[in-house]
Amino acid sequence: MNVILDAASPSGPDPVRDGDQRTFMQDVIEASREVPILVDFWATWCGPCKTLTPAIERVVRAAGGRVRLVKIDIDKNRQLVAQLTQLGLPLQSVPTVAAFWQGQIADIFQGALPESEIKKFVENLLKVAGGQMPSAELLAEAKALLEQGDAQGALELFAGLAQQEPENAEALAGLARALLALGEEDQALEVLASAAPKIAGHAEIAAVRSQIELAQAGREAQAGLAGFEARLAADPSDHEAAIELSIALNAMDERARAAETLLASIKLDRAWNEEAARMQLLKFFEAWGMTDPATLKARRALSGLLFK
């Protein structure tokens, strides 16, 4: 199976336009009564503007018409800049980006922010306006499909979102999970390996990576399942056997038994091999997810052992 990361081009009119003092009332003030408007104040001599403006354009276009961008060259619109400065807008330096909603300034930032921070700025603006980015809706839909067992449908949504937003850790992790559900473990590993450095250590990606590592270790451990059970029955303090047995049980999706096996080992000797049993249990938590019923139950039990 080949995963094609290809996002469809947004439809509708371009939400990005150049503005000036003649059209400011219509393009910004009046338009903001219907949809949030970002105004990018820039100048040809401004170095940071050259990186910031394209990044804002990408984020705005990804919003699918839920927010618009108006670009104002301050050197060509000095009268407008003077009027806005009198109203309190700090336009002495550029780039300056102001967000308008319902005819008023809702938020502002100055300087060249990274694209991820611009996205957060727009997401917060949309929340104020009672909406959200389309990506948030797609992500929720993809997660729901995966939970319902439609891994192929989830795969297509996650792939499109990951293409559109390469630094969306949840989308990339979801894509890997969908591939795992379809039995494509090698491709899932390739997807995780492609993560941008900024998100490579994200909790969602780390969780999928742990899930794959546990599955690989579990396949090996299952071959010796009976032996580990026999060793542990003969010697409850055989911590190595307990850990291997828990890995095998986890691979068989017997999470409760896997956790109980490790908890019993921790109760006997928490410090064995640099707390290896506890560290293995934490790895399970990471792979299962912090809200999984097995995680919640085992975490309570672990707290009882550690803080009694």
C-alpha distance (Angstrom), angle and dihedral (degrees) to the residues before:
residue distance angle dihedral
M1 . . .
N2 3.78 . .
V3 3.77 119.7 .
I4 3.80 111.0 -142.3
L5 3.79 110.8 -159.2
D6 3.76 101.0 -155.0
A7 3.75 125.7 143.9
A8 3.76 121.8 -160.4
S9 3.76 117.5 -115.0
P10 3.80 113.1 -104.5
S11 3.79 114.7 -103.9
G12 3.77 128.6 -138.2
P13 3.81 132.7 47.5
D14 3.78 119.4 -28.6
P15 3.84 108.0 -92.2
V16 3.83 90.4 -152.4
R17 3.80 121.5 83.8
D18 3.79 142.8 154.6
G19 3.77 115.1 -110.4
D20 3.79 138.4 -169.6
Q21 3.78 140.9 -173.2
R22 3.81 92.2 -83.9
T23 3.81 94.4 57.6
F24 3.83 100.0 30.7
M25 3.80 95.3 101.7
Q26 3.80 92.5 50.7
D27 3.83 99.6 36.8
V28 3.80 96.8 42.2
I29 3.80 117.6 12.9
E30 3.81 98.8 37.2
A31 3.82 95.1 33.7
S32 3.82 91.2 51.6
R33 3.80 89.3 66.2
E34 3.80 87.1 71.2
V35 3.80 104.8 29.7
P36 3.84 134.6 7.9
I37 3.81 112.7 -93.3
L38 3.79 126.7 -153.5
V39 3.80 116.2 -155.7
D40 3.78 115.6 -158.2
F41 3.81 110.8 -159.5
W42 3.79 107.3 -160.5
A43 3.81 144.1 153.8
T44 3.79 134.9 -148.1
W45 3.81 90.9 -121.2
C46 3.84 92.9 51.9
G47 3.81 111.2 105.7
P48 3.84 97.9 -167.7
C49 3.83 89.1 50.5
K50 3.79 89.5 66.0
T51 3.81 91.0 64.6
L52 3.79 99.5 31.4
T53 3.80 99.5 52.5
P54 3.84 96.6 54.9
A55 3.81 89.6 47.6
I56 3.82 91.8 52.0
E57 3.79 90.2 48.0
R58 3.82 91.2 54.3
V59 3.80 93.0 49.7
V60 3.81 93.1 46.3
R61 3.80 93.4 48.4
A62 3.81 89.7 48.3
A63 3.81 87.9 56.9
G64 3.81 88.7 69.6
G65 3.80 98.3 -133.4
R66 3.82 96.5 -43.7
V67 3.79 89.9 113.7
R68 3.81 131.5 21.6
L69 3.79 134.4 -150.4
V70 3.79 126.8 -140.9
K71 3.81 116.6 -171.7
I72 3.79 118.4 -151.1
D73 3.81 122.6 -167.5
I74 3.82 102.0 -147.1
D75 3.81 94.0 -155.8
K76 3.80 91.9 57.5
N77 3.80 94.2 43.4
R78 3.81 105.5 44.2
Q79 3.80 94.4 144.7
L80 3.81 91.3 55.3
V81 3.81 91.5 45.9
A82 3.81 90.2 51.5
Q83 3.80 91.7 50.5
L84 3.82 93.5 48.1
T85 3.81 91.5 45.9
Q86 3.80 88.7 56.5
L87 3.79 87.4 54.3
G88 3.80 90.1 56.5
L89 3.81 102.9 -95.3
P90 3.85 108.3 143.4
L91 3.79 98.2 -131.0
Q92 3.80 96.9 149.2
S93 3.80 87.9 105.1
V94 3.79 135.0 29.5
P95 2.90 149.1 -102.1
T96 3.78 93.2 50.8
V97 3.80 120.9 159.9
A98 3.79 121.2 -164.5
A99 3.79 125.2 -170.8
F100 3.80 117.7 -146.7
W101 3.80 125.8 -162.4
Q102 3.79 127.1 169.7
G103 3.79 90.9 -2.7
Q104 3.81 93.5 -56.5
I105 3.80 136.2 97.5
A106 3.81 105.4 -99.8
D107 3.81 100.4 177.4
I108 3.80 142.8 -15.1
F109 3.79 141.9 -161.3
Q110 3.79 134.9 -176.1
G111 3.78 131.2 -153.1
A112 3.78 132.8 30.6
L113 3.80 107.0 -53.3
P114 3.82 120.9 -169.5
E115 3.79 114.7 -101.1
S116 3.81 92.3 -107.1
E117 3.82 90.2 58.6
I118 3.80 91.7 46.7
K119 3.80 88.1 53.9
K120 3.81 90.6 52.4
F121 3.80 89.6 49.0
V122 3.81 91.0 53.2
E123 3.81 92.4 43.8
N124 3.81 90.0 53.9
L125 3.80 90.4 47.8
L126 3.79 91.1 51.9
K127 3.81 90.4 49.9
V128 3.80 89.1 55.2
A129 3.80 87.6 51.9
G130 3.81 91.4 48.7
G131 3.80 97.3 -106.4
Q132 3.77 142.1 90.5
M133 3.79 140.9 -144.8
P134 3.82 115.6 -78.3
S135 3.80 87.4 -122.6
A136 3.81 90.5 65.5
E137 3.80 90.4 55.2
L138 3.80 92.4 45.8
L139 3.79 90.8 49.5
A140 3.79 92.3 51.4
E141 3.81 91.1 47.6
A142 3.82 92.6 48.7
K143 3.81 92.0 49.7
A144 3.79 90.6 49.5
L145 3.81 91.8 51.1
L146 3.80 90.8 50.5
E147 3.81 91.5 50.2
Q148 3.81 89.6 49.4
G149 3.80 90.9 53.7
D150 3.81 98.1 -105.5
A151 3.80 95.5 127.7
Q152 3.82 93.8 161.0
G153 3.79 93.0 53.2
A154 3.79 90.7 46.4
L155 3.80 90.4 48.0
E156 3.80 92.2 57.2
L157 3.81 93.4 50.1
F158 3.80 94.6 44.2
A159 3.81 91.1 47.5
G160 3.79 93.2 51.7
L161 3.78 92.2 47.5
A162 3.81 93.1 46.7
Q163 3.79 89.4 52.5
Q164 3.78 92.1 49.1
E165 3.82 94.0 44.7
P166 3.84 110.7 27.1
E167 3.80 91.6 -179.5
N168 3.81 94.7 53.2
A169 3.80 99.8 114.2
E170 3.80 94.2 -172.6
A171 3.80 91.6 54.5
L172 3.80 92.9 48.9
A173 3.80 92.5 46.0
G174 3.80 90.1 47.4
L175 3.79 90.2 51.6
A176 3.80 89.9 53.0
R177 3.82 91.5 47.9
A178 3.80 91.1 50.7
L179 3.80 90.4 51.1
L180 3.80 90.0 50.2
A181 3.80 90.0 51.5
L182 3.81 87.8 53.7
G183 3.81 91.7 50.4
E184 3.81 94.3 -107.7
E185 3.80 98.9 130.3
D186 3.81 96.0 153.7
Q187 3.79 91.7 52.8
A188 3.79 90.4 47.3
L189 3.81 88.9 55.7
E190 3.81 90.1 49.4
V191 3.80 90.3 52.5
L192 3.80 91.6 51.3
A193 3.80 91.0 47.1
S194 3.81 89.2 54.7
A195 3.81 92.4 60.0
A196 3.79 113.9 126.0
P197 3.83 113.1 -109.4
K198 3.80 90.4 -111.4
I199 3.84 92.6 62.5
A200 3.82 101.6 27.1
G201 3.81 91.0 101.3
H202 3.82 96.0 42.7
A203 3.81 113.7 134.4
E204 3.83 93.2 -119.9
I205 3.80 92.7 53.1
A206 3.81 92.4 43.2
A207 3.80 88.9 52.1
V208 3.81 93.5 54.6
R209 3.79 91.0 45.1
S210 3.82 89.5 52.8
Q211 3.80 89.8 47.4
I212 3.80 90.9 55.8
E213 3.79 93.5 44.6
L214 3.80 90.6 50.3
A215 3.79 91.5 48.5
Q216 3.79 91.3 51.8
A217 3.79 92.5 47.2
G218 3.79 90.3 43.9
R219 3.80 93.5 57.0
E220 3.79 89.4 56.5
A221 3.79 93.5 43.4
Q222 3.81 94.0 50.2
A223 3.79 89.8 64.8
G224 3.79 88.5 63.5
L225 3.80 97.5 37.7
A226 3.80 96.7 118.7
G227 3.80 91.0 46.6
F228 3.81 93.2 51.9
E229 3.80 91.1 48.7
A230 3.81 91.0 50.0
R231 3.80 92.7 48.4
L232 3.77 91.9 49.5
A233 3.80 92.4 47.1
A234 3.80 89.8 52.8
D235 3.80 93.8 44.4
P236 3.83 119.5 17.0
S237 3.82 88.8 -169.3
D238 3.82 92.1 62.6
H239 3.81 92.1 113.9
E240 3.79 94.3 175.3
A241 3.80 90.3 57.9
A242 3.81 89.9 47.2
I243 3.79 92.5 54.8
E244 3.81 93.8 46.0
L245 3.80 90.7 47.2
S246 3.81 91.2 50.7
I247 3.82 90.5 52.0
A248 3.79 90.7 51.2
L249 3.81 91.9 47.6
N250 3.79 91.2 49.5
A251 3.81 90.3 52.5
M252 3.81 87.1 54.2
D253 3.84 88.0 52.2
E254 3.80 91.6 -113.6
R255 3.77 92.8 135.9
A256 3.79 97.7 160.9
R257 3.82 92.8 53.9
A258 3.80 91.5 44.3
A259 3.80 90.6 54.1
E260 3.81 93.5 43.9
T261 3.82 90.5 52.6
L262 3.79 91.8 53.9
L263 3.79 93.7 42.7
A264 3.81 89.4 54.6
S265 3.79 89.6 51.8
I266 3.81 91.8 48.7
K267 3.80 90.6 49.8
L268 3.81 91.1 54.6
D269 3.81 96.8 45.1
R270 3.78 119.3 -7.3
A271 3.82 94.3 -179.3
W272 3.83 97.4 53.0
N273 3.82 111.5 133.2
E274 3.81 94.2 -8.6
E275 3.82 92.8 -48.0
A276 3.79 92.1 -55.4
A277 3.82 94.3 165.1
R278 3.79 92.9 52.6
M279 3.81 91.8 46.6
Q280 3.82 90.1 51.0
L281 3.79 90.1 50.8
L282 3.81 90.8 51.3
K283 3.78 88.8 52.0
F284 3.80 88.7 54.3
F285 3.81 89.7 51.3
E286 3.80 90.3 52.5
A287 3.79 92.6 50.0
W288 3.81 95.7 42.4
G289 3.79 94.8 45.4
M290 3.78 127.6 -113.6
T291 3.81 94.1 -95.4
D292 3.81 96.6 49.3
P293 3.84 111.3 119.8
A294 3.82 91.1 -126.0
T295 3.81 90.5 52.4
L296 3.80 93.4 48.2
K297 3.81 93.4 48.8
A298 3.81 95.0 45.0
R299 3.82 92.4 44.8
R300 3.79 90.4 55.4
A301 3.80 90.1 49.4
L302 3.79 91.6 47.3
S303 3.81 91.2 50.9
G304 3.79 88.6 51.9
L305 3.81 90.5 54.7
L306 3.78 96.5 44.4
F307 3.78 98.9 43.6
K308 3.76 103.7 33.0
